[in-house]
Amino acid sequence: MKSEKTVENLDHLIICKKCDTLHHKRHLPPSSVAKCRECGAILYRHHRNLIDWGLAMGLSALIFFILANSFEIVTIDLRGIKQGITLPSVIFSLFENGYWLVGLFCLFVILIFPFVLLILYLWIMYLLKTRQDEPLVEKLLIYLAKMLPWNMSEIFLVSIFVALVKLVGYAQINLGTSLWALALFVGFDLYLSKSISIDEIWRAKKRIFRGKDV
């Protein structure tokens, strides 16, 4: 009983991620933010339409992710020989040439991991929207929090641009539809991870299922 009270008391405290100053949480009016009194960093927000907005952004990111894996990223023209490159073809090429370890790593980082993150995110938002299964929402939020630090989609996009810059001197490069779709997906992905924290979704869960203004 004592431990439950202690945990409940800790729920009303928050630490600034930049300067480690401890604060007491307060109820915020819609569309407002709480900032650290020491460094001014944003501690948490109260989105007016967090769930609807999150679903819309998540679905948009999923659409661009599917497009990024459906068409050619670039077409390389080397002395009249043209070769179109897609994300799946890069992975299959690694497997065909015997680079199994690198191929598995790319398969996980490029395809499986981003897709699982999006599905987890959309699943959580759907359950919150329909007010279903609070224990499952908590488990999914824990999984999402553990996986987010390993999201490297923006690093992958930068590495593609670096590789294309190096190839410009050797061949003619024509940018494909998938490259722009991938850039938009990364933009939505970064915006989601930066503008909506796990803490905000957790507080929204408490408001929805328990009616707590935290």
N, C-alpha and C positions, 0 to 999 in steps of 0.2 A: 504493500500500500504506500509506504514511504517512497519507494523508488518511482512509483507511478506519479506521485506528486512532484518529485524532483524533475522528472522528464517533462511534465506539463509546465513547470516553471521555466525550464530551459527553452521551451518552445517560444517564449515571449522575449528571448534575447537573440541578438544578432551581432556578429563580429564583422567589422569592415575588412574586406579582403585586401585592401591596400595598406592600411596603417594599423590593423588589428585592434582598433578601438571598439569597446563593447557598448552596445546600445540596447535600449528597451524598445521592442516593437510597438508601434501604435497603429490604430486603424486609420487608413488613408481614404480620402474621398476618391471617386473614380477619376481616372486619367491624371493621377498625381504620382510623385515620386518621393521617396525618403532618402536624404543624403547624409553622409557622415558629417558630424559637427566639427571634426578635426581637419579632414583633407578634402571634403566636398564630394567624395566619390558616391555614386548611386548605390544605395543599400538594397532597395527593393522598390517595385512599382505596384500600382493597382490599375491594371488595364480594364478599360470599360467593357470591352467585348473580347476578353482574352481567348475564350474557347472558339468562338466563331472566326476570329482573326487567325488563330493558330491553325485551325482546320483549313482555311483558305490558303495560307502560306505553305502549309505542309503538302496539300494537294498540288499546288503550283510547282513546288520543288520536285514532287514525284513525277509529274508530267515531263518536266525538263530532263529529269534523270532517264526516263524511258527514251526520250528523243535522242539524248546524248549517246545511248547505246544502240540506236537503231540505224543511224546513218554514218557516213564517212566523216571522220575528223578532218583529215586532209587528203589531198591527192598529190602525190609526188611525181613530177615529170623529169626523168633523168635521161637525157639524150633521146627523147622520143618514146621512151618506155614509161608508161603511166601505171601507177600503183595506188589504189585507194586503200586507206587505212581506217579501220573501225576499232573501237575499244575491245570488243570480243576477239577480233582477228589478231590483235597484239598478244593477247593471252594464249590463244591457240597456237600462234607461231612459236612462242616460248616452249610450249609443251612438245610441239613437233620437232624442235631442235634439241630436245633433251634437257632443257633448263627447268626441271620439274619444281625445284624449290622456289626459284624466282617466279615461275608461273603461278604456283599456289599462292605466293605472297601477293602478287598483282591481282589475282582473282579475288582474294579476300579484301584487299584494300580498295580496289577499283569498283567491284561489283557487289559483293555480298555485304560488306560492312555498311556502306552508305544506304543500301536498300533496307537492311534490317533496322538501321537507325530511323529511317523515315516511317517504316511500318510501326515501330514502337511508338513513335511520336503521334502518328495519326490514330493509332489504337487508343492511346491514353486520352487524346482529345475527344474521340468518339464516345468513350465510356463516360467522360465528364459531361459531355453534351447530353447524353441520354440518362445520366445519373444512375449508372449501373456498376455493381461489383466494386465497392471501395477497396477491399483487400487486394484484388487483382491490380487496381490502379497503383496502389502502393508498391507492389512487387515490380510492375513495369517501370515505375519511376526510379526505383533502385537500380534496375538493369540499365536504364537510360543514363543515369548519373555515372555509372561505372564505365560505360562505353564512350561517352562524349569526349573525354580527354584523348582518346585514340583516333578521333576523326581527323583525317589528313587530306580531305578532298581539295583544299586550297593549295596544299603543297604539291599535289599531283598536277593541278592545273598549271602552276608556275613552272613545274618541270617540263611540261609539254611545250610551253612557250619558249623556254630556254633551248630545248632540242630543236624547235623550228628555226630559231635564230641561227643556230649553228649550221643547219642544213641549207639555209638560203644561198650560201656561196657555192654549193655543189649541185643543186637542182632547183627547178621551178616548183614553188609551193603554192597550191591553191587551197585556201581554207574551206572546210566543209560545214554543213549545217550543224553537225554534232558538236563542233568546237564551240559555237555560239550557245548552243543548248547547254553544254557542259559549263560554260562560264556563267550562264544565268542560274543553273542549278547550284553552283558554288556560292553565288551571290545570295540566293534565297537561304541556303544552308547556313551561311555565316550570319545572315541577318536574324535567323531564328535562334541560333545559339547565343548571339550577343544580346538580343533584345528581350528574350524570354528565358529566364533562368529556371532551373529545377525548383528552386525555393518558391518562385512565383506560382508555378504549377501546383506545388504542394499546398500553398496557402489557398489557392483557388479550390483545390480538392476539399479542404476543411470547410470553406464557405459553402460549398455545394452540398456536401454530405452531412455536415454537423452544424451548419449555421453559425460558425465561429468567425468573427471579424478579426483576423490575424494578418 
